Amino acid sequence: MAVDKFPIEAGHIMMFARSIGDPNPIYYDADSAAKTEPGAVLAPPTFVQASAQFDPDYFLRPKIGQEWFGSAKEATGITQREGSGGGGGGGGGLHAEQHYVYHKQLQAGDVLSATTKPGKSWEKEGRRGGKLMFSESVTEYRDQNGELIVTATSVGVRTERPATTS
């Protein structure tokens, strides 16, 4: 994911917090948030994932004119791009883990940019699908001053072959 500009807006933080069912007023009430140690409306821990909405090439978003749900071609009408997470390639990959390291609190008013690079890769022997191949994708989110705010590491896994049932 490469996002040039991801504005952190208070309304988006509020909607995100509501969507995950978190009623903490630090996510929506500026007066209440001002009385806390951070002193500002903060974004919930996984909020940076919303940056995908600012990536024009995000693989889960259809292109204009592209057939979408109900196309009868594939379940979603899309194919995952190589290196886009979820196992490191098209086909039988799964999203296995997600890790976030916060270097600074993410606040309303910040404007982030994101860059993604490959992380570590490793293999492990599976029981039903042969080798399990793991790969990381590391996204660094920096604020408008270039300061590192969040490092997000996604771990994907794919199998060497389709899993057997026995």
C-alpha positions as CSV (number, residue, x, y, z in Angstrom):
1,M,0.0,0.0,0.0
2,A,1.3,3.4,-0.9
3,V,-0.8,6.3,0.4
4,D,0.4,9.8,-0.3
5,K,-2.1,11.6,1.9
6,F,-4.3,10.1,4.6
7,P,-6.0,12.9,6.6
8,I,-7.0,11.9,10.1
9,E,-10.4,13.6,10.5
10,A,-12.4,13.6,13.8
11,G,-15.6,12.5,12.0
12,H,-13.8,9.5,10.5
13,I,-12.4,8.5,13.9
14,M,-15.9,8.7,15.4
15,M,-17.4,6.6,12.7
16,F,-14.6,4.0,12.9
17,A,-15.0,3.8,16.7
18,R,-18.8,3.3,16.3
19,S,-18.3,0.6,13.7
20,I,-16.1,-1.4,16.1
21,G,-18.5,-0.8,19.0
22,D,-16.1,1.3,21.1
23,P,-17.9,4.0,23.1
24,N,-14.8,5.6,24.6
25,P,-15.4,9.4,24.5
26,I,-11.7,10.0,23.6
27,Y,-12.7,8.9,20.1
28,Y,-15.4,11.5,19.5
29,D,-15.8,14.0,22.3
30,A,-13.3,16.8,22.0
31,D,-14.2,18.4,25.4
32,S,-13.9,15.1,27.2
33,A,-10.7,14.2,25.3
34,A,-9.1,17.6,26.2
35,K,-9.3,16.5,29.9
36,T,-7.2,13.3,29.3
37,E,-3.4,13.0,29.3
38,P,-3.2,13.1,25.5
39,G,-5.5,16.2,25.5
40,A,-7.0,15.4,22.1
41,V,-9.3,13.1,20.1
42,L,-7.3,10.0,19.4
43,A,-7.8,7.3,16.8
44,P,-8.5,3.7,17.9
45,P,-5.6,1.2,17.6
46,T,-6.5,-0.3,14.2
47,F,-7.6,2.9,12.6
48,V,-4.6,3.1,10.2
49,Q,-6.2,0.2,8.2
50,A,-8.7,2.8,6.9
51,S,-5.8,4.2,4.9
52,A,-6.8,1.6,2.2
53,Q,-9.6,3.9,1.3
54,F,-7.1,6.6,0.2
55,D,-5.1,4.1,-1.9
56,P,-6.3,4.4,-5.5
57,D,-4.9,1.0,-6.4
58,Y,-6.2,-0.9,-3.4
59,F,-6.9,-4.4,-4.8
60,L,-10.3,-4.8,-3.1
61,R,-11.7,-1.7,-4.8
62,P,-13.2,-2.3,-8.2
63,K,-12.0,-0.1,-11.1
64,I,-14.5,2.0,-13.0
65,G,-16.2,-0.3,-15.5
66,Q,-15.0,-3.5,-13.7
67,E,-17.7,-6.1,-13.0
68,W,-18.2,-6.5,-9.3
69,F,-20.4,-8.7,-7.0
70,G,-22.7,-10.9,-8.9
71,S,-20.5,-11.0,-12.0
72,A,-20.6,-14.8,-11.9
73,K,-16.9,-14.8,-12.8
74,E,-15.4,-14.9,-9.4
75,A,-16.9,-14.4,-6.0
76,T,-15.9,-10.8,-6.0
77,G,-14.9,-10.2,-9.6
78,I,-11.3,-9.4,-8.5
79,T,-8.0,-11.2,-8.3
80,Q,-5.5,-10.4,-5.6
81,R,-2.2,-8.7,-6.8
82,E,1.2,-10.3,-6.2
83,G,2.7,-8.8,-3.0
84,S,-0.5,-7.3,-1.7
85,G,-0.6,-9.2,1.6
86,G,-2.9,-12.0,2.5
87,G,-0.3,-14.7,1.8
88,G,2.0,-13.0,-0.6
89,G,0.3,-13.9,-3.9
90,G,-2.9,-14.6,-5.7
91,G,-4.9,-17.7,-4.9
92,G,-4.8,-19.7,-1.6
93,G,-3.4,-17.1,0.7
94,L,-4.8,-16.1,4.0
95,H,-4.3,-13.2,6.3
96,A,-2.7,-14.8,9.4
97,E,-1.8,-11.9,11.8
98,Q,-1.6,-8.2,12.1
99,H,0.8,-6.3,14.5
100,Y,0.8,-2.6,15.2
101,V,3.6,-0.6,16.9
102,Y,2.6,2.9,17.9
103,H,5.5,5.3,18.1
104,K,3.2,8.2,18.9
105,Q,-0.6,8.6,19.4
106,L,-2.5,9.2,16.2
107,Q,-4.7,12.3,16.6
108,A,-7.4,14.1,14.7
109,G,-5.7,16.7,12.5
110,D,-2.7,14.5,11.6
111,V,-2.1,13.8,7.9
112,L,-0.3,10.5,7.3
113,S,1.5,9.0,4.4
114,A,2.2,5.3,4.1
115,T,4.8,3.2,2.5
116,T,4.9,-0.6,2.3
117,K,7.8,-2.9,1.9
118,P,8.3,-6.7,2.2
119,G,9.3,-8.0,5.6
120,K,10.6,-11.4,6.6
121,S,9.6,-14.7,4.9
122,W,9.7,-18.2,6.4
123,E,8.4,-21.7,6.0
124,K,7.0,-24.3,8.2
125,E,5.8,-27.9,7.5
126,G,2.0,-28.2,7.6
127,R,0.0,-31.3,8.3
128,R,-2.5,-31.3,5.3
129,G,-1.3,-28.8,2.7
130,G,2.4,-29.3,2.6
131,K,4.7,-26.4,3.4
132,L,3.2,-23.3,4.9
133,M,4.8,-20.2,3.4
134,F,4.6,-17.1,5.6
135,S,5.5,-13.6,4.5
136,E,5.3,-10.2,6.1
137,S,4.3,-6.9,4.6
138,V,5.5,-3.9,6.7
139,T,3.7,-0.5,6.3
140,E,5.2,2.6,7.9
141,Y,2.8,5.5,8.6
142,R,4.5,8.9,8.9
143,D,2.8,12.2,9.8
144,Q,3.0,15.5,8.0
145,N,6.4,16.2,9.6
146,G,7.9,12.9,8.5
147,E,7.8,11.5,12.0
148,L,7.1,7.7,12.2
149,I,3.7,7.3,13.9
150,V,2.7,3.6,13.4
151,T,4.4,0.5,12.0
152,A,1.9,-2.1,10.9
153,T,3.1,-5.6,10.0
154,S,0.7,-8.0,8.2
155,V,1.5,-11.7,8.1
156,G,0.1,-13.8,5.3
157,V,0.3,-17.5,4.8
158,R,-0.2,-19.8,1.8
159,T,0.0,-23.5,1.4
160,E,2.2,-25.5,-1.0
161,R,-0.9,-27.3,-2.3
162,P,-4.6,-27.6,-1.4
163,A,-5.2,-29.1,2.0
164,T,-6.4,-32.7,2.2
165,T,-9.3,-33.7,4.4
166,S,-7.6,-36.5,6.1
